[in-house]
């Protein structure tokens, strides 16, 4: 039994909302044509969550959706919302806009949240993800590519995930270079495995943490939407320099990552004391 749902739920759902997804993760998901939002003709900044990879809304509660039987809206002027736990639905104070500790990014996680836990959100018996078949397939596809053995089986592995009926995203076609396939696998891991505890180690082993884990950690524009799509790079990382109203994005925190230190953990002091021949990792 665990209390994970209580940590993730919205304030209307009586949760703590102390773990939240970022604006950059929301923007990383492609449109249903498989193109990044800065390239796809299907992307509309006025309706940014439409025509998107369905895993976006499987994973994240986005404004305008129904989350835990409440209208989920985090625009700060949306002081009332619909409560669908009653029949007929009733208008109630919208704690996801009014509460000082409502989601700071304007989004909530949907993974690990289930209405079956509504009666007792602190004692969920939902299985905690250790490993899924989707990850095994992505490990295989990545390994084949990095070994220089990119073949039909690697494409089949990634397409098994993308083409399942609930997702039904365009398949990855043959003929990709090693770099192109690497980009596809890395982004697929982001879409598929978000909130499963793997992102930090992925960023470190790919040696891109010094790009992904520095600078502003953004939440949504609190009283509006982004004027346009940010630029999405080959790793699925968003850059907002080209967005006209980027200054309106909420800065949750400013992150730092020192590549000369932070790709390694410190060696525990007890080990250094026990064996004086050990040399501490750099900058610790």
C-alpha positions in Angstrom: 0.0 0.0 0.0 1.3 3.5 -0.8 0.1 7.1 -0.9 1.4 8.0 -4.4 -2.0 9.1 -5.7 -2.4 11.6 -2.8 0.9 13.2 -3.8 -0.1 13.6 -7.5 -3.7 14.5 -7.3 -5.1 18.0 -8.0 -6.3 20.2 -5.2 -9.9 19.7 -6.2 -9.2 16.0 -5.9 -7.9 16.7 -2.3 -4.3 15.8 -3.3 -1.1 17.5 -2.4 0.1 18.0 -6.0 3.7 17.9 -4.8 5.0 16.1 -7.9 4.2 17.9 -11.2 5.2 17.6 -14.9 6.8 20.5 -16.7 5.7 22.6 -19.6 8.7 21.3 -21.6 7.5 17.7 -21.2 4.0 18.7 -22.4 5.6 20.4 -25.4 7.8 17.4 -26.2 4.9 15.1 -27.2 4.4 15.1 -31.0 1.3 15.7 -33.0 -0.7 12.7 -34.3 1.2 12.9 -37.6 4.4 12.1 -35.7 6.0 15.5 -36.1 7.2 17.8 -33.3 4.8 20.7 -32.5 7.2 23.2 -34.1 7.0 21.3 -37.4 3.5 19.9 -37.6 0.6 21.7 -39.4 -1.7 20.0 -36.9 -0.5 22.1 -34.0 -2.7 25.0 -33.0 -1.3 27.3 -30.2 -4.9 28.2 -29.3 -5.8 24.5 -28.8 -2.4 23.1 -27.8 -3.5 19.8 -26.5 -5.5 18.7 -29.5 -4.1 16.5 -32.3 -1.4 15.2 -30.0 0.1 11.8 -29.3 -2.5 10.3 -27.0 0.2 9.4 -24.4 0.2 13.1 -23.5 -3.2 13.0 -22.0 -2.7 9.4 -20.7 0.2 10.6 -18.7 -0.6 14.2 -17.8 -3.8 16.0 -16.8 -4.0 19.1 -19.1 -6.2 22.2 -18.7 -9.6 21.7 -20.2 -9.8 18.0 -19.4 -11.7 16.1 -16.7 -9.5 14.9 -13.9 -10.7 12.9 -11.0 -14.3 13.9 -11.9 -13.6 17.6 -11.8 -13.2 20.1 -14.6 -9.4 20.6 -14.6 -8.6 24.2 -15.3 -5.5 26.0 -14.0 -6.0 29.4 -15.6 -5.8 31.7 -12.6 -9.1 33.5 -13.5 -11.0 30.2 -13.6 -12.3 30.6 -10.0 -15.2 28.2 -10.5 -15.3 24.7 -12.1 -17.6 21.8 -12.6 -17.8 19.0 -10.1 -18.9 15.8 -11.9 -19.1 13.7 -8.7 -22.7 14.9 -8.3 -25.7 14.3 -10.5 -26.3 16.8 -12.0 -22.9 18.4 -12.0 -22.5 21.4 -9.7 -20.3 24.5 -9.8 -17.7 24.7 -7.0 -14.8 26.9 -6.1 -11.9 25.8 -8.3 -9.0 25.0 -5.9 -6.7 24.3 -8.8 -6.8 28.1 -9.5 -7.4 29.5 -6.0 -5.3 27.3 -3.7 -1.8 28.7 -3.1 -0.3 25.2 -3.3 -2.2 24.1 -6.4 0.0 22.6 -9.1 2.8 25.2 -9.7 3.2 24.1 -13.4 -0.5 24.1 -14.2 -0.4 20.3 -14.9 -0.8 17.1 -12.9 0.4 13.6 -13.3 -2.3 11.0 -14.3 0.0 7.9 -14.0 -0.7 6.3 -10.6 -4.0 8.1 -10.2 -7.2 6.0 -10.3 -10.7 6.7 -9.2 -10.7 3.4 -7.3 -8.5 5.1 -4.7 -11.0 7.9 -4.2 -12.2 6.6 -0.8 -8.6 6.4 0.6 -6.0 8.1 -1.4 -3.2 7.3 1.1 -3.6 3.5 0.9 -3.5 2.7 -2.8 -2.8 -0.9 -3.9 -1.9 0.1 -7.5 1.2 -1.8 -8.6 4.3 0.4 -8.5 6.0 0.1 -11.9 9.4 -1.7 -11.8 9.7 -2.6 -15.5 7.3 -2.8 -18.4 7.5 -4.7 -21.7 7.6 -1.3 -23.4 10.9 -0.5 -21.7 12.3 -3.9 -22.7 11.4 -3.2 -26.3 13.0 0.3 -26.1 16.2 -1.1 -24.5 16.4 -3.6 -27.3 15.9 -1.0 -30.1 18.5 1.3 -28.5 21.0 -1.4 -28.0 20.7 -2.6 -31.6 21.2 0.9 -32.9 24.2 1.7 -30.7 25.8 -1.6 -31.7 25.5 -0.6 -35.4 23.1 -3.5 -35.9 20.0 -1.4 -36.9 17.7 -3.9 -38.6 14.0 -4.7 -39.0 13.8 -6.1 -35.5 14.8 -2.8 -34.0 12.1 -1.0 -36.0 9.6 -3.7 -35.0 10.4 -3.2 -31.3 9.7 0.5 -31.3 6.6 0.2 -33.6 5.0 -2.4 -31.3 4.8 0.4 -28.8 3.6 3.1 -31.1 1.1 1.0 -33.1 -0.8 -0.5 -30.2 -4.5 0.3 -30.5 -4.7 2.8 -27.7 -1.8 4.8 -29.1 -1.9 4.3 -32.8 0.9 6.7 -33.7 2.5 6.5 -37.2 5.1 3.7 -37.4 8.8 4.4 -37.8 9.7 3.6 -41.4 13.0 1.9 -42.5 16.0 3.8 -43.8 16.9 5.9 -40.7 20.5 6.7 -39.9 22.0 5.8 -36.6 21.6 9.4 -35.4 18.0 9.6 -36.6 17.1 6.3 -34.9 18.9 7.4 -31.7 16.7 10.5 -31.6 13.5 8.5 -32.2 14.4 6.1 -29.4 15.3 8.8 -26.9 12.1 10.7 -27.5 10.1 7.5 -27.4 11.5 6.8 -24.0 10.4 10.3 -22.9 6.8 9.8 -24.2 6.3 6.3 -23.0 8.2 6.1 -19.7 7.5 9.5 -18.2 7.0 9.4 -14.4 8.4 5.9 -14.2 11.7 6.8 -12.5 14.0 6.5 -15.5 14.6 10.0 -16.9 17.4 11.0 -14.6 19.5 7.9 -15.5 18.7 8.3 -19.2 19.9 11.9 -19.2 23.1 10.9 -17.5 24.0 7.9 -19.6 23.3 9.8 -22.8 25.5 12.7 -21.4 22.8 15.3 -22.2 22.0 16.2 -18.5 24.1 19.3 -18.9 21.6 20.5 -21.5 18.3 19.1 -20.1 18.9 19.9 -16.4 20.0 23.5 -16.5 18.1 26.7 -16.6 14.5 27.5 -15.9 12.0 24.7 -15.0 8.8 26.1 -16.5 5.2 25.9 -15.8 2.4 27.1 -18.0 1.5 30.7 -18.7 -0.8 31.3 -15.8 -3.4 33.5 -17.6 -3.2 32.3 -21.2 -1.3 30.1 -23.6 2.0 30.2 -25.3 1.9 32.3 -28.5 3.6 29.6 -30.5 5.5 26.3 -30.4 9.0 26.2 -28.9 11.8 24.6 -30.9 12.1 20.9 -30.1 15.6 19.4 -30.6 16.7 15.8 -31.5 16.4 14.8 -27.8 12.9 16.2 -27.3 14.2 19.2 -25.3 12.2 22.4 -25.7 13.8 25.8 -26.3 11.5 28.8 -25.8 13.7 31.6 -27.1 11.6 31.9 -30.2 8.3 32.2 -28.4 7.0 35.8 -28.2 5.5 35.5 -24.8 8.0 33.2 -23.2 8.4 35.8 -20.4 4.9 34.9 -19.2 5.9 31.3 -18.5 6.0 30.6 -14.8 9.5 29.8 -13.6 9.2 27.2 -10.9 12.9 26.9 -10.2 16.3 27.6 -11.8 18.3 24.4 -12.1 22.1 23.9 -12.3 24.1 20.9 -13.5 27.9 20.8 -13.4 29.1 18.3 -16.0 32.5 18.2 -14.3 30.9 16.9 -11.1 27.3 15.8 -11.5 27.6 12.9 -13.9 29.1 11.0 -11.0 27.9 10.4 -7.4 30.3 11.2 -4.6 32.1 8.2 -3.1 30.6 7.8 0.5 32.9 9.2 3.2 32.9 5.9 5.1 34.5 4.2 2.0 37.2 6.9 1.8 38.0 6.6 5.5 38.1 2.8 5.2 40.3 2.7 2.1 42.7 5.8 1.9 43.7 4.7 -1.6 40.3 5.6 -2.9 40.2 9.0 -4.6 37.0 11.1 -4.3 35.2 11.9 -7.5 35.9 15.4 -8.9 34.5 18.5 -7.1 33.1 16.6 -4.1 
